[in-house]
């Protein structure tokens, strides 16, 4: 019974609850940032660089069934083609950069408050 009591004490500590809340909020924040990147930033950026739809920016490595060329990434994947999804990767990198910058600003503000 000692292990169960120790686990219960650990689980109800404030730090564990704070961590859980932070994890949940962080996951939802990630969804918001992904939507910002995919739905707000990428369409105008694609328009600026010549009408590129980044969701469908890919390189075809191999078309095992010979059904290409493909207009969209979804068509290529449905046909079983092997692709390098540059647009998806670029969107993920941009999402990461925005989240990292937001976390930096949060930590910076926290450290300023803590320093006072």
C-alpha positions as CSV (number, residue, x, y, z in Angstrom):
1,X,0.0,0.0,0.0
2,X,3.0,2.3,0.4
3,X,3.5,2.7,-3.3
4,X,-0.2,3.5,-3.9
5,X,-0.1,6.2,-1.3
6,X,3.1,7.6,-2.6
7,X,1.7,7.7,-6.1
8,X,-1.5,9.4,-4.9
9,X,0.5,12.0,-3.1
10,X,2.6,12.6,-6.2
11,X,-0.5,12.8,-8.5
12,X,-2.3,15.4,-6.4
13,X,0.6,17.7,-6.0
14,X,0.1,21.1,-7.6
15,X,3.1,20.6,-10.0
16,X,1.5,17.6,-11.6
17,X,-1.9,19.4,-12.1
18,X,-0.1,22.5,-13.4
19,X,1.9,20.3,-15.9
20,X,-1.3,18.6,-17.1
21,X,-3.1,21.9,-17.6
22,X,0.0,23.3,-19.4
23,X,0.1,20.2,-21.7
24,X,-3.6,20.5,-22.6
25,X,-3.3,24.3,-23.2
26,X,-0.1,23.8,-25.2
27,X,-1.7,21.2,-27.4
28,X,-4.6,23.5,-28.2
29,X,-2.3,26.4,-28.8
30,X,-0.5,24.2,-31.3
31,X,-3.8,23.7,-33.2
32,X,-4.4,27.4,-33.2
33,X,-0.9,28.1,-34.6
34,X,-1.3,25.4,-37.2
35,X,-4.5,26.9,-38.4
36,X,-2.9,30.3,-38.4
37,X,-0.1,29.0,-40.6
38,X,-2.3,26.8,-42.9
39,X,-5.3,29.1,-43.3
40,X,-4.0,32.6,-42.8
41,X,-0.3,32.9,-43.6
42,X,0.3,30.3,-46.3
43,X,-2.4,31.3,-48.8
44,X,-1.2,34.9,-49.2
45,X,2.4,33.7,-49.2
46,X,1.6,31.2,-51.9
47,X,-0.1,34.0,-53.9
48,X,2.9,36.3,-53.5
49,X,5.4,33.6,-54.8
50,X,3.4,32.9,-57.9
51,X,0.2,31.2,-56.9
52,X,1.7,28.2,-55.2
53,X,-0.6,26.1,-53.0
54,X,1.9,24.9,-50.3
55,X,-0.4,22.0,-49.3
56,X,0.2,20.5,-52.8
57,X,3.8,21.3,-53.2
58,X,5.6,18.0,-53.5
59,X,8.1,16.1,-55.6
60,X,7.2,12.8,-57.1
61,X,9.9,10.2,-56.4
62,X,8.2,7.2,-57.8
63,X,4.9,6.4,-59.4
64,X,4.6,2.6,-59.1
65,X,1.3,2.4,-61.0
66,X,2.1,4.9,-63.7
67,X,-1.0,7.0,-63.1
68,X,0.8,10.4,-62.9
69,X,1.2,13.3,-63.3
70,X,-0.8,14.3,-60.2
71,X,-2.4,17.7,-59.7
72,X,-2.6,17.4,-55.9
73,X,-0.8,15.6,-53.1
74,X,-4.0,13.7,-52.2
75,X,-4.2,12.3,-55.7
76,X,-0.6,11.1,-55.6
77,X,-1.0,9.5,-52.2
78,X,-4.2,7.8,-53.2
79,X,-2.4,6.3,-56.2
80,X,0.3,5.0,-54.0
81,X,3.0,7.3,-55.3
82,X,6.1,8.0,-53.3
83,X,6.5,11.8,-52.7
84,X,8.6,14.3,-50.8
85,X,6.1,16.7,-49.3
86,X,8.0,20.0,-49.2
87,X,4.9,22.1,-48.6
88,X,3.8,20.2,-45.6
89,X,7.4,20.3,-44.2
90,X,7.6,24.1,-44.8
91,X,4.3,24.6,-43.0
92,X,5.5,22.5,-40.0
93,X,8.7,24.5,-39.8
94,X,6.8,27.8,-39.8
95,X,4.4,26.5,-37.2
96,X,7.3,25.4,-35.0
97,X,9.0,28.8,-35.4
98,X,5.8,30.7,-34.3
99,X,5.3,28.4,-31.3
100,X,8.9,28.7,-30.3
101,X,8.7,32.5,-30.5
102,X,5.5,32.6,-28.5
103,X,7.1,30.4,-25.8
104,X,10.2,32.6,-25.8
105,X,8.0,35.7,-25.2
106,X,6.2,33.9,-22.4
107,X,9.4,32.8,-20.6
108,X,10.9,36.2,-21.1
109,X,7.8,37.9,-19.5
110,X,7.8,35.4,-16.7
111,X,11.5,36.0,-16.0
112,X,11.0,39.8,-15.9
113,X,8.1,39.4,-13.4
114,X,10.1,36.9,-11.4
115,X,13.2,39.2,-11.4
116,X,11.2,42.0,-9.7
